[in-house]
């Protein structure tokens, strides 16, 4: 998918005969799906830490697609298929952690950048230094939330699988969603709809949805 080039990034690339693996350190929260999935390729104790030639194309692609933040991506070099775009846009609420979002995503950032993504991890504790993305500040800030999904907080409408989910940020306010999606809780309960507002200040009493607490808490973010 196209990627914005005007953001400040820390991207490094590692190539095999079949794939180029891109790693964006600014998005990594050390979920370790890569390390556990293919330790022969992804070894943080080695330099360079990614040995893209250490696994088959299919093995490498499958593990990269498990990265919840989009810090790892791949580009085919052999004419093979690019990363598939999930048919359903999904927000997964992580217990005591961020929002893992997958699908056909359009993320509008302050300053005008629009990122076209399939995987992002969005901050919901309000403390990340890399907003709107998670940087693991929920752990050091002792953010606690069971990840339940209350009913009736998404806009009703016809779900169109394959349509993009547009993600924008209200200044000093919530994450705004427009497009078909489902929100899944840590206990697998799900809500579906065509839009809504997700808390990103960490203070809502209706998490993961916004209840206006950002105003009372004095939350500040572009």
PyMOL CGO cylinders between C-alpha atoms (Angstrom):
from pymol import cmd
from pymol.cgo import CYLINDER

trace = [
    CYLINDER, 0.00, 0.00, 0.00, 1.23, 3.62, -0.52, 0.3, 1, 1, 1, 1, 1, 1,
    CYLINDER, 1.23, 3.62, -0.52, 2.98, 5.19, 2.44, 0.3, 1, 1, 1, 1, 1, 1,
    CYLINDER, 2.98, 5.19, 2.44, 3.45, 8.80, 3.43, 0.3, 1, 1, 1, 1, 1, 1,
    CYLINDER, 3.45, 8.80, 3.43, 7.04, 9.97, 3.06, 0.3, 1, 1, 1, 1, 1, 1,
    CYLINDER, 7.04, 9.97, 3.06, 6.91, 13.29, 4.92, 0.3, 1, 1, 1, 1, 1, 1,
    CYLINDER, 6.91, 13.29, 4.92, 6.75, 11.93, 8.46, 0.3, 1, 1, 1, 1, 1, 1,
    CYLINDER, 6.75, 11.93, 8.46, 9.88, 11.53, 10.51, 0.3, 1, 1, 1, 1, 1, 1,
    CYLINDER, 9.88, 11.53, 10.51, 10.61, 7.82, 10.57, 0.3, 1, 1, 1, 1, 1, 1,
    CYLINDER, 10.61, 7.82, 10.57, 13.40, 5.49, 11.56, 0.3, 1, 1, 1, 1, 1, 1,
    CYLINDER, 13.40, 5.49, 11.56, 13.01, 2.95, 8.78, 0.3, 1, 1, 1, 1, 1, 1,
    CYLINDER, 13.01, 2.95, 8.78, 15.65, 0.38, 7.89, 0.3, 1, 1, 1, 1, 1, 1,
    CYLINDER, 15.65, 0.38, 7.89, 15.36, -2.15, 5.11, 0.3, 1, 1, 1, 1, 1, 1,
    CYLINDER, 15.36, -2.15, 5.11, 16.62, -5.73, 4.88, 0.3, 1, 1, 1, 1, 1, 1,
    CYLINDER, 16.62, -5.73, 4.88, 16.43, -7.72, 1.65, 0.3, 1, 1, 1, 1, 1, 1,
    CYLINDER, 16.43, -7.72, 1.65, 16.28, -11.36, 0.65, 0.3, 1, 1, 1, 1, 1, 1,
    CYLINDER, 16.28, -11.36, 0.65, 15.93, -12.65, -2.90, 0.3, 1, 1, 1, 1, 1, 1,
    CYLINDER, 15.93, -12.65, -2.90, 12.15, -12.51, -2.62, 0.3, 1, 1, 1, 1, 1, 1,
    CYLINDER, 12.15, -12.51, -2.62, 11.23, -9.75, -0.15, 0.3, 1, 1, 1, 1, 1, 1,
    CYLINDER, 11.23, -9.75, -0.15, 12.40, -6.42, 1.22, 0.3, 1, 1, 1, 1, 1, 1,
    CYLINDER, 12.40, -6.42, 1.22, 11.58, -6.13, 4.92, 0.3, 1, 1, 1, 1, 1, 1,
    CYLINDER, 11.58, -6.13, 4.92, 11.07, -2.59, 6.23, 0.3, 1, 1, 1, 1, 1, 1,
    CYLINDER, 11.07, -2.59, 6.23, 11.38, -1.91, 9.96, 0.3, 1, 1, 1, 1, 1, 1,
    CYLINDER, 11.38, -1.91, 9.96, 10.10, 1.36, 11.47, 0.3, 1, 1, 1, 1, 1, 1,
    CYLINDER, 10.10, 1.36, 11.47, 11.62, 1.61, 14.95, 0.3, 1, 1, 1, 1, 1, 1,
    CYLINDER, 11.62, 1.61, 14.95, 9.33, 4.53, 15.86, 0.3, 1, 1, 1, 1, 1, 1,
    CYLINDER, 9.33, 4.53, 15.86, 6.30, 2.23, 15.66, 0.3, 1, 1, 1, 1, 1, 1,
    CYLINDER, 6.30, 2.23, 15.66, 7.77, -0.82, 17.44, 0.3, 1, 1, 1, 1, 1, 1,
    CYLINDER, 7.77, -0.82, 17.44, 6.44, -1.64, 20.93, 0.3, 1, 1, 1, 1, 1, 1,
    CYLINDER, 6.44, -1.64, 20.93, 8.25, -4.98, 21.20, 0.3, 1, 1, 1, 1, 1, 1,
    CYLINDER, 8.25, -4.98, 21.20, 5.21, -7.20, 20.89, 0.3, 1, 1, 1, 1, 1, 1,
    CYLINDER, 5.21, -7.20, 20.89, 7.80, -9.85, 19.89, 0.3, 1, 1, 1, 1, 1, 1,
    CYLINDER, 7.80, -9.85, 19.89, 5.55, -11.68, 17.42, 0.3, 1, 1, 1, 1, 1, 1,
    CYLINDER, 5.55, -11.68, 17.42, 8.51, -11.65, 15.02, 0.3, 1, 1, 1, 1, 1, 1,
    CYLINDER, 8.51, -11.65, 15.02, 11.07, -12.88, 17.55, 0.3, 1, 1, 1, 1, 1, 1,
    CYLINDER, 11.07, -12.88, 17.55, 8.85, -15.72, 18.72, 0.3, 1, 1, 1, 1, 1, 1,
    CYLINDER, 8.85, -15.72, 18.72, 7.65, -16.57, 15.23, 0.3, 1, 1, 1, 1, 1, 1,
    CYLINDER, 7.65, -16.57, 15.23, 10.99, -16.68, 13.40, 0.3, 1, 1, 1, 1, 1, 1,
    CYLINDER, 10.99, -16.68, 13.40, 13.94, -16.45, 15.81, 0.3, 1, 1, 1, 1, 1, 1,
    CYLINDER, 13.94, -16.45, 15.81, 16.29, -17.46, 12.99, 0.3, 1, 1, 1, 1, 1, 1,
    CYLINDER, 16.29, -17.46, 12.99, 15.36, -14.22, 11.18, 0.3, 1, 1, 1, 1, 1, 1,
    CYLINDER, 15.36, -14.22, 11.18, 14.57, -11.80, 14.00, 0.3, 1, 1, 1, 1, 1, 1,
    CYLINDER, 14.57, -11.80, 14.00, 17.26, -11.76, 16.70, 0.3, 1, 1, 1, 1, 1, 1,
    CYLINDER, 17.26, -11.76, 16.70, 17.58, -8.54, 18.77, 0.3, 1, 1, 1, 1, 1, 1,
    CYLINDER, 17.58, -8.54, 18.77, 20.98, -9.68, 20.04, 0.3, 1, 1, 1, 1, 1, 1,
    CYLINDER, 20.98, -9.68, 20.04, 22.45, -9.81, 16.54, 0.3, 1, 1, 1, 1, 1, 1,
    CYLINDER, 22.45, -9.81, 16.54, 23.60, -7.03, 14.22, 0.3, 1, 1, 1, 1, 1, 1,
    CYLINDER, 23.60, -7.03, 14.22, 21.91, -6.63, 11.87, 0.3, 1, 1, 1, 1, 1, 1,
    CYLINDER, 21.91, -6.63, 11.87, 19.03, -8.01, 13.87, 0.3, 1, 1, 1, 1, 1, 1,
    CYLINDER, 19.03, -8.01, 13.87, 16.97, -9.00, 10.80, 0.3, 1, 1, 1, 1, 1, 1,
    CYLINDER, 16.97, -9.00, 10.80, 18.40, -11.71, 8.50, 0.3, 1, 1, 1, 1, 1, 1,
    CYLINDER, 18.40, -11.71, 8.50, 15.73, -11.70, 5.78, 0.3, 1, 1, 1, 1, 1, 1,
    CYLINDER, 15.73, -11.70, 5.78, 17.35, -14.60, 3.93, 0.3, 1, 1, 1, 1, 1, 1,
    CYLINDER, 17.35, -14.60, 3.93, 16.91, -16.88, 6.95, 0.3, 1, 1, 1, 1, 1, 1,
    CYLINDER, 16.91, -16.88, 6.95, 13.41, -18.13, 6.04, 0.3, 1, 1, 1, 1, 1, 1,
    CYLINDER, 13.41, -18.13, 6.04, 11.23, -18.78, 3.03, 0.3, 1, 1, 1, 1, 1, 1,
    CYLINDER, 11.23, -18.78, 3.03, 9.16, -16.01, 1.49, 0.3, 1, 1, 1, 1, 1, 1,
    CYLINDER, 9.16, -16.01, 1.49, 5.88, -17.43, 2.84, 0.3, 1, 1, 1, 1, 1, 1,
    CYLINDER, 5.88, -17.43, 2.84, 7.26, -17.94, 6.34, 0.3, 1, 1, 1, 1, 1, 1,
    CYLINDER, 7.26, -17.94, 6.34, 8.61, -14.42, 6.46, 0.3, 1, 1, 1, 1, 1, 1,
    CYLINDER, 8.61, -14.42, 6.46, 5.44, -12.82, 5.12, 0.3, 1, 1, 1, 1, 1, 1,
    CYLINDER, 5.44, -12.82, 5.12, 3.22, -14.74, 7.54, 0.3, 1, 1, 1, 1, 1, 1,
    CYLINDER, 3.22, -14.74, 7.54, 5.18, -13.60, 10.59, 0.3, 1, 1, 1, 1, 1, 1,
    CYLINDER, 5.18, -13.60, 10.59, 5.43, -9.97, 9.45, 0.3, 1, 1, 1, 1, 1, 1,
    CYLINDER, 5.43, -9.97, 9.45, 1.65, -9.89, 9.01, 0.3, 1, 1, 1, 1, 1, 1,
    CYLINDER, 1.65, -9.89, 9.01, 1.34, -10.76, 12.72, 0.3, 1, 1, 1, 1, 1, 1,
    CYLINDER, 1.34, -10.76, 12.72, 3.12, -7.55, 13.78, 0.3, 1, 1, 1, 1, 1, 1,
    CYLINDER, 3.12, -7.55, 13.78, 0.28, -5.58, 15.44, 0.3, 1, 1, 1, 1, 1, 1,
    CYLINDER, 0.28, -5.58, 15.44, 1.82, -2.12, 15.05, 0.3, 1, 1, 1, 1, 1, 1,
    CYLINDER, 1.82, -2.12, 15.05, 2.83, -2.08, 11.38, 0.3, 1, 1, 1, 1, 1, 1,
    CYLINDER, 2.83, -2.08, 11.38, 6.45, -1.53, 12.42, 0.3, 1, 1, 1, 1, 1, 1,
    CYLINDER, 6.45, -1.53, 12.42, 7.32, -4.44, 10.13, 0.3, 1, 1, 1, 1, 1, 1,
    CYLINDER, 7.32, -4.44, 10.13, 6.22, -4.46, 6.49, 0.3, 1, 1, 1, 1, 1, 1,
    CYLINDER, 6.22, -4.46, 6.49, 7.36, -6.27, 3.39, 0.3, 1, 1, 1, 1, 1, 1,
    CYLINDER, 7.36, -6.27, 3.39, 7.58, -5.51, -0.32, 0.3, 1, 1, 1, 1, 1, 1,
    CYLINDER, 7.58, -5.51, -0.32, 7.83, -8.34, -2.87, 0.3, 1, 1, 1, 1, 1, 1,
    CYLINDER, 7.83, -8.34, -2.87, 10.96, -8.48, -5.00, 0.3, 1, 1, 1, 1, 1, 1,
    CYLINDER, 10.96, -8.48, -5.00, 10.01, -11.57, -6.99, 0.3, 1, 1, 1, 1, 1, 1,
    CYLINDER, 10.01, -11.57, -6.99, 6.71, -10.50, -8.50, 0.3, 1, 1, 1, 1, 1, 1,
    CYLINDER, 6.71, -10.50, -8.50, 4.79, -12.27, -5.74, 0.3, 1, 1, 1, 1, 1, 1,
    CYLINDER, 4.79, -12.27, -5.74, 1.73, -11.06, -3.89, 0.3, 1, 1, 1, 1, 1, 1,
    CYLINDER, 1.73, -11.06, -3.89, 1.81, -8.00, -1.65, 0.3, 1, 1, 1, 1, 1, 1,
    CYLINDER, 1.81, -8.00, -1.65, 0.43, -8.10, 1.88, 0.3, 1, 1, 1, 1, 1, 1,
    CYLINDER, 0.43, -8.10, 1.88, -3.31, -8.81, 1.73, 0.3, 1, 1, 1, 1, 1, 1,
    CYLINDER, -3.31, -8.81, 1.73, -5.70, -6.21, 3.09, 0.3, 1, 1, 1, 1, 1, 1,
    CYLINDER, -5.70, -6.21, 3.09, -8.12, -7.69, 5.67, 0.3, 1, 1, 1, 1, 1, 1,
    CYLINDER, -8.12, -7.69, 5.67, -11.69, -7.73, 4.42, 0.3, 1, 1, 1, 1, 1, 1,
    CYLINDER, -11.69, -7.73, 4.42, -13.02, -6.52, 7.78, 0.3, 1, 1, 1, 1, 1, 1,
    CYLINDER, -13.02, -6.52, 7.78, -11.82, -3.47, 9.67, 0.3, 1, 1, 1, 1, 1, 1,
    CYLINDER, -11.82, -3.47, 9.67, -11.31, -4.44, 13.29, 0.3, 1, 1, 1, 1, 1, 1,
    CYLINDER, -11.31, -4.44, 13.29, -10.34, -2.61, 16.48, 0.3, 1, 1, 1, 1, 1, 1,
    CYLINDER, -10.34, -2.61, 16.48, -9.07, -5.01, 19.14, 0.3, 1, 1, 1, 1, 1, 1,
    CYLINDER, -9.07, -5.01, 19.14, -9.02, -3.58, 22.65, 0.3, 1, 1, 1, 1, 1, 1,
    CYLINDER, -9.02, -3.58, 22.65, -5.98, -4.91, 24.53, 0.3, 1, 1, 1, 1, 1, 1,
    CYLINDER, -5.98, -4.91, 24.53, -6.41, -5.39, 28.28, 0.3, 1, 1, 1, 1, 1, 1,
    CYLINDER, -6.41, -5.39, 28.28, -4.38, -2.67, 30.04, 0.3, 1, 1, 1, 1, 1, 1,
    CYLINDER, -4.38, -2.67, 30.04, -2.95, -1.72, 26.65, 0.3, 1, 1, 1, 1, 1, 1,
    CYLINDER, -2.95, -1.72, 26.65, -3.50, -0.07, 23.26, 0.3, 1, 1, 1, 1, 1, 1,
    CYLINDER, -3.50, -0.07, 23.26, -5.95, -0.43, 20.41, 0.3, 1, 1, 1, 1, 1, 1,
    CYLINDER, -5.95, -0.43, 20.41, -4.76, -2.88, 17.74, 0.3, 1, 1, 1, 1, 1, 1,
    CYLINDER, -4.76, -2.88, 17.74, -6.43, -1.86, 14.49, 0.3, 1, 1, 1, 1, 1, 1,
    CYLINDER, -6.43, -1.86, 14.49, -6.36, -3.93, 11.29, 0.3, 1, 1, 1, 1, 1, 1,
    CYLINDER, -6.36, -3.93, 11.29, -8.03, -3.52, 7.92, 0.3, 1, 1, 1, 1, 1, 1,
    CYLINDER, -8.03, -3.52, 7.92, -8.08, -1.05, 5.05, 0.3, 1, 1, 1, 1, 1, 1,
    CYLINDER, -8.08, -1.05, 5.05, -7.03, 1.95, 7.12, 0.3, 1, 1, 1, 1, 1, 1,
    CYLINDER, -7.03, 1.95, 7.12, -6.64, 5.65, 6.30, 0.3, 1, 1, 1, 1, 1, 1,
    CYLINDER, -6.64, 5.65, 6.30, -5.00, 7.42, 9.24, 0.3, 1, 1, 1, 1, 1, 1,
    CYLINDER, -5.00, 7.42, 9.24, -5.10, 11.23, 9.02, 0.3, 1, 1, 1, 1, 1, 1,
    CYLINDER, -5.10, 11.23, 9.02, -2.36, 12.86, 11.09, 0.3, 1, 1, 1, 1, 1, 1,
    CYLINDER, -2.36, 12.86, 11.09, -1.82, 16.46, 12.22, 0.3, 1, 1, 1, 1, 1, 1,
    CYLINDER, -1.82, 16.46, 12.22, -0.06, 18.39, 9.49, 0.3, 1, 1, 1, 1, 1, 1,
    CYLINDER, -0.06, 18.39, 9.49, -1.91, 16.71, 6.65, 0.3, 1, 1, 1, 1, 1, 1,
    CYLINDER, -1.91, 16.71, 6.65, -0.22, 13.32, 6.30, 0.3, 1, 1, 1, 1, 1, 1,
    CYLINDER, -0.22, 13.32, 6.30, -2.58, 10.44, 5.54, 0.3, 1, 1, 1, 1, 1, 1,
    CYLINDER, -2.58, 10.44, 5.54, -1.13, 6.98, 6.11, 0.3, 1, 1, 1, 1, 1, 1,
    CYLINDER, -1.13, 6.98, 6.11, -2.52, 4.01, 4.21, 0.3, 1, 1, 1, 1, 1, 1,
    CYLINDER, -2.52, 4.01, 4.21, -2.04, 1.05, 6.53, 0.3, 1, 1, 1, 1, 1, 1,
    CYLINDER, -2.04, 1.05, 6.53, -3.23, -2.45, 7.30, 0.3, 1, 1, 1, 1, 1, 1,
    CYLINDER, -3.23, -2.45, 7.30, -1.98, -2.58, 10.91, 0.3, 1, 1, 1, 1, 1, 1,
    CYLINDER, -1.98, -2.58, 10.91, -1.54, 0.08, 13.61, 0.3, 1, 1, 1, 1, 1, 1,
    CYLINDER, -1.54, 0.08, 13.61, -1.43, 0.22, 17.42, 0.3, 1, 1, 1, 1, 1, 1,
    CYLINDER, -1.43, 0.22, 17.42, -3.09, 3.37, 18.76, 0.3, 1, 1, 1, 1, 1, 1,
    CYLINDER, -3.09, 3.37, 18.76, -2.52, 4.86, 22.20, 0.3, 1, 1, 1, 1, 1, 1,
    CYLINDER, -2.52, 4.86, 22.20, -5.51, 4.92, 24.54, 0.3, 1, 1, 1, 1, 1, 1,
    CYLINDER, -5.51, 4.92, 24.54, -3.77, 5.76, 27.84, 0.3, 1, 1, 1, 1, 1, 1,
    CYLINDER, -3.77, 5.76, 27.84, -3.04, 9.37, 26.85, 0.3, 1, 1, 1, 1, 1, 1,
    CYLINDER, -3.04, 9.37, 26.85, 0.66, 9.17, 27.74, 0.3, 1, 1, 1, 1, 1, 1,
    CYLINDER, 0.66, 9.17, 27.74, 2.40, 8.13, 24.52, 0.3, 1, 1, 1, 1, 1, 1,
    CYLINDER, 2.40, 8.13, 24.52, 5.14, 10.44, 23.26, 0.3, 1, 1, 1, 1, 1, 1,
    CYLINDER, 5.14, 10.44, 23.26, 4.39, 9.17, 19.75, 0.3, 1, 1, 1, 1, 1, 1,
    CYLINDER, 4.39, 9.17, 19.75, 0.64, 9.92, 19.56, 0.3, 1, 1, 1, 1, 1, 1,
    CYLINDER, 0.64, 9.92, 19.56, -1.54, 8.69, 18.02, 0.3, 1, 1, 1, 1, 1, 1,
    CYLINDER, -1.54, 8.69, 18.02, 0.61, 5.54, 18.09, 0.3, 1, 1, 1, 1, 1, 1,
    CYLINDER, 0.61, 5.54, 18.09, 1.35, 3.48, 21.18, 0.3, 1, 1, 1, 1, 1, 1,
    CYLINDER, 1.35, 3.48, 21.18, 4.87, 3.62, 22.63, 0.3, 1, 1, 1, 1, 1, 1,
    CYLINDER, 4.87, 3.62, 22.63, 4.28, 1.31, 25.65, 0.3, 1, 1, 1, 1, 1, 1,
    CYLINDER, 4.28, 1.31, 25.65, 3.68, 4.22, 28.04, 0.3, 1, 1, 1, 1, 1, 1,
    CYLINDER, 3.68, 4.22, 28.04, 0.60, 2.37, 29.31, 0.3, 1, 1, 1, 1, 1, 1,
    CYLINDER, 0.60, 2.37, 29.31, 2.95, -0.04, 31.10, 0.3, 1, 1, 1, 1, 1, 1,
    CYLINDER, 2.95, -0.04, 31.10, 5.12, 2.55, 32.84, 0.3, 1, 1, 1, 1, 1, 1,
    CYLINDER, 5.12, 2.55, 32.84, 2.07, 4.68, 33.63, 0.3, 1, 1, 1, 1, 1, 1,
    CYLINDER, 2.07, 4.68, 33.63, 0.19, 1.77, 35.22, 0.3, 1, 1, 1, 1, 1, 1,
    CYLINDER, 0.19, 1.77, 35.22, -2.78, 2.18, 32.87, 0.3, 1, 1, 1, 1, 1, 1,
    CYLINDER, -2.78, 2.18, 32.87, -5.48, -0.33, 33.82, 0.3, 1, 1, 1, 1, 1, 1,
    CYLINDER, -5.48, -0.33, 33.82, -8.58, -1.29, 31.87, 0.3, 1, 1, 1, 1, 1, 1,
    CYLINDER, -8.58, -1.29, 31.87, -10.09, -4.77, 31.38, 0.3, 1, 1, 1, 1, 1, 1,
    CYLINDER, -10.09, -4.77, 31.38, -10.77, -4.18, 27.69, 0.3, 1, 1, 1, 1, 1, 1,
    CYLINDER, -10.77, -4.18, 27.69, -14.52, -4.74, 27.76, 0.3, 1, 1, 1, 1, 1, 1,
    CYLINDER, -14.52, -4.74, 27.76, -16.70, -3.37, 24.96, 0.3, 1, 1, 1, 1, 1, 1,
    CYLINDER, -16.70, -3.37, 24.96, -19.95, -1.73, 26.10, 0.3, 1, 1, 1, 1, 1, 1,
    CYLINDER, -19.95, -1.73, 26.10, -22.97, -2.01, 23.82, 0.3, 1, 1, 1, 1, 1, 1,
    CYLINDER, -22.97, -2.01, 23.82, -24.51, 0.72, 21.74, 0.3, 1, 1, 1, 1, 1, 1,
    CYLINDER, -24.51, 0.72, 21.74, -21.53, 3.03, 21.31, 0.3, 1, 1, 1, 1, 1, 1,
    CYLINDER, -21.53, 3.03, 21.31, -21.02, 2.72, 17.53, 0.3, 1, 1, 1, 1, 1, 1,
    CYLINDER, -21.02, 2.72, 17.53, -23.10, 4.36, 14.81, 0.3, 1, 1, 1, 1, 1, 1,
    CYLINDER, -23.10, 4.36, 14.81, -25.53, 2.00, 13.12, 0.3, 1, 1, 1, 1, 1, 1,
    CYLINDER, -25.53, 2.00, 13.12, -25.39, 1.53, 9.37, 0.3, 1, 1, 1, 1, 1, 1,
    CYLINDER, -25.39, 1.53, 9.37, -24.90, -0.91, 6.53, 0.3, 1, 1, 1, 1, 1, 1,
    CYLINDER, -24.90, -0.91, 6.53, -21.54, -2.68, 6.75, 0.3, 1, 1, 1, 1, 1, 1,
    CYLINDER, -21.54, -2.68, 6.75, -19.64, -2.69, 3.48, 0.3, 1, 1, 1, 1, 1, 1,
    CYLINDER, -19.64, -2.69, 3.48, -16.77, -5.18, 3.70, 0.3, 1, 1, 1, 1, 1, 1,
    CYLINDER, -16.77, -5.18, 3.70, -13.77, -3.88, 1.82, 0.3, 1, 1, 1, 1, 1, 1,
    CYLINDER, -13.77, -3.88, 1.82, -14.52, -0.19, 2.40, 0.3, 1, 1, 1, 1, 1, 1,
    CYLINDER, -14.52, -0.19, 2.40, -11.84, 1.87, 4.12, 0.3, 1, 1, 1, 1, 1, 1,
    CYLINDER, -11.84, 1.87, 4.12, -11.90, 2.84, 7.78, 0.3, 1, 1, 1, 1, 1, 1,
    CYLINDER, -11.90, 2.84, 7.78, -11.01, 6.54, 8.07, 0.3, 1, 1, 1, 1, 1, 1,
    CYLINDER, -11.01, 6.54, 8.07, -9.26, 7.42, 11.32, 0.3, 1, 1, 1, 1, 1, 1,
    CYLINDER, -9.26, 7.42, 11.32, -8.90, 11.07, 12.35, 0.3, 1, 1, 1, 1, 1, 1,
    CYLINDER, -8.90, 11.07, 12.35, -7.87, 12.77, 15.57, 0.3, 1, 1, 1, 1, 1, 1,
    CYLINDER, -7.87, 12.77, 15.57, -9.97, 15.39, 17.30, 0.3, 1, 1, 1, 1, 1, 1,
    CYLINDER, -9.97, 15.39, 17.30, -7.71, 18.13, 18.66, 0.3, 1, 1, 1, 1, 1, 1,
    CYLINDER, -7.71, 18.13, 18.66, -7.40, 17.56, 22.41, 0.3, 1, 1, 1, 1, 1, 1,
    CYLINDER, -7.40, 17.56, 22.41, -10.05, 14.87, 21.99, 0.3, 1, 1, 1, 1, 1, 1,
    CYLINDER, -10.05, 14.87, 21.99, -10.88, 11.35, 20.83, 0.3, 1, 1, 1, 1, 1, 1,
    CYLINDER, -10.88, 11.35, 20.83, -10.00, 9.12, 17.90, 0.3, 1, 1, 1, 1, 1, 1,
    CYLINDER, -10.00, 9.12, 17.90, -12.80, 9.50, 15.34, 0.3, 1, 1, 1, 1, 1, 1,
    CYLINDER, -12.80, 9.50, 15.34, -13.73, 6.55, 13.14, 0.3, 1, 1, 1, 1, 1, 1,
    CYLINDER, -13.73, 6.55, 13.14, -15.71, 6.64, 9.89, 0.3, 1, 1, 1, 1, 1, 1,
    CYLINDER, -15.71, 6.64, 9.89, -16.38, 3.48, 7.92, 0.3, 1, 1, 1, 1, 1, 1,
    CYLINDER, -16.38, 3.48, 7.92, -17.44, -0.11, 8.56, 0.3, 1, 1, 1, 1, 1, 1,
    CYLINDER, -17.44, -0.11, 8.56, -15.78, -1.73, 11.55, 0.3, 1, 1, 1, 1, 1, 1,
    CYLINDER, -15.78, -1.73, 11.55, -16.07, -4.07, 14.47, 0.3, 1, 1, 1, 1, 1, 1,
    CYLINDER, -16.07, -4.07, 14.47, -14.68, -3.42, 17.94, 0.3, 1, 1, 1, 1, 1, 1,
    CYLINDER, -14.68, -3.42, 17.94, -13.63, -6.57, 19.77, 0.3, 1, 1, 1, 1, 1, 1,
    CYLINDER, -13.63, -6.57, 19.77, -12.94, -6.68, 23.48, 0.3, 1, 1, 1, 1, 1, 1,
    CYLINDER, -12.94, -6.68, 23.48, -10.34, -8.65, 25.38, 0.3, 1, 1, 1, 1, 1, 1,
    CYLINDER, -10.34, -8.65, 25.38, -13.10, -11.13, 26.25, 0.3, 1, 1, 1, 1, 1, 1,
    CYLINDER, -13.10, -11.13, 26.25, -14.15, -11.48, 22.57, 0.3, 1, 1, 1, 1, 1, 1,
    CYLINDER, -14.15, -11.48, 22.57, -17.38, -9.46, 22.86, 0.3, 1, 1, 1, 1, 1, 1,
    CYLINDER, -17.38, -9.46, 22.86, -17.83, -7.37, 19.71, 0.3, 1, 1, 1, 1, 1, 1,
    CYLINDER, -17.83, -7.37, 19.71, -19.77, -4.34, 18.50, 0.3, 1, 1, 1, 1, 1, 1,
    CYLINDER, -19.77, -4.34, 18.50, -20.22, -3.48, 14.82, 0.3, 1, 1, 1, 1, 1, 1,
    CYLINDER, -20.22, -3.48, 14.82, -21.11, -0.19, 13.16, 0.3, 1, 1, 1, 1, 1, 1,
    CYLINDER, -21.11, -0.19, 13.16, -20.03, 2.49, 10.72, 0.3, 1, 1, 1, 1, 1, 1,
    CYLINDER, -20.03, 2.49, 10.72, -18.30, 4.97, 13.02, 0.3, 1, 1, 1, 1, 1, 1,
    CYLINDER, -18.30, 4.97, 13.02, -17.65, 6.11, 16.53, 0.3, 1, 1, 1, 1, 1, 1,
    CYLINDER, -17.65, 6.11, 16.53, -15.29, 7.90, 18.88, 0.3, 1, 1, 1, 1, 1, 1,
    CYLINDER, -15.29, 7.90, 18.88, -12.61, 6.11, 20.89, 0.3, 1, 1, 1, 1, 1, 1,
    CYLINDER, -12.61, 6.11, 20.89, -11.04, 7.47, 24.06, 0.3, 1, 1, 1, 1, 1, 1,
    CYLINDER, -11.04, 7.47, 24.06, -7.38, 8.44, 23.78, 0.3, 1, 1, 1, 1, 1, 1,
    CYLINDER, -7.38, 8.44, 23.78, -7.01, 10.41, 27.04, 0.3, 1, 1, 1, 1, 1, 1,
    CYLINDER, -7.01, 10.41, 27.04, -7.28, 7.35, 29.30, 0.3, 1, 1, 1, 1, 1, 1,
    CYLINDER, -7.28, 7.35, 29.30, -10.01, 8.85, 31.51, 0.3, 1, 1, 1, 1, 1, 1,
    CYLINDER, -10.01, 8.85, 31.51, -13.30, 7.76, 29.93, 0.3, 1, 1, 1, 1, 1, 1,
    CYLINDER, -13.30, 7.76, 29.93, -15.67, 5.79, 32.15, 0.3, 1, 1, 1, 1, 1, 1,
    CYLINDER, -15.67, 5.79, 32.15, -17.01, 4.13, 28.99, 0.3, 1, 1, 1, 1, 1, 1,
    CYLINDER, -17.01, 4.13, 28.99, -13.71, 2.78, 27.60, 0.3, 1, 1, 1, 1, 1, 1,
    CYLINDER, -13.71, 2.78, 27.60, -12.79, 2.13, 24.89, 0.3, 1, 1, 1, 1, 1, 1,
    CYLINDER, -12.79, 2.13, 24.89, -15.30, 4.76, 23.77, 0.3, 1, 1, 1, 1, 1, 1,
    CYLINDER, -15.30, 4.76, 23.77, -15.11, 8.49, 24.49, 0.3, 1, 1, 1, 1, 1, 1,
    CYLINDER, -15.11, 8.49, 24.49, -17.44, 10.02, 27.08, 0.3, 1, 1, 1, 1, 1, 1,
    CYLINDER, -17.44, 10.02, 27.08, -16.09, 13.59, 27.03, 0.3, 1, 1, 1, 1, 1, 1,
    CYLINDER, -16.09, 13.59, 27.03, -13.65, 13.08, 29.91, 0.3, 1, 1, 1, 1, 1, 1,
    CYLINDER, -13.65, 13.08, 29.91, -10.78, 14.56, 27.86, 0.3, 1, 1, 1, 1, 1, 1,
    CYLINDER, -10.78, 14.56, 27.86, -12.21, 18.04, 28.47, 0.3, 1, 1, 1, 1, 1, 1,
    CYLINDER, -12.21, 18.04, 28.47, -12.45, 17.60, 32.24, 0.3, 1, 1, 1, 1, 1, 1,
    CYLINDER, -12.45, 17.60, 32.24, -9.00, 15.97, 32.40, 0.3, 1, 1, 1, 1, 1, 1,
    CYLINDER, -9.00, 15.97, 32.40, -7.33, 18.75, 30.39, 0.3, 1, 1, 1, 1, 1, 1,
    CYLINDER, -7.33, 18.75, 30.39, -6.04, 16.31, 27.73, 0.3, 1, 1, 1, 1, 1, 1,
    CYLINDER, -6.04, 16.31, 27.73, -3.84, 18.05, 25.18, 0.3, 1, 1, 1, 1, 1, 1,
    CYLINDER, -3.84, 18.05, 25.18, -2.82, 16.60, 21.83, 0.3, 1, 1, 1, 1, 1, 1,
    CYLINDER, -2.82, 16.60, 21.83, -2.95, 17.74, 18.22, 0.3, 1, 1, 1, 1, 1, 1,
]
cmd.load_cgo(trace, "trace")
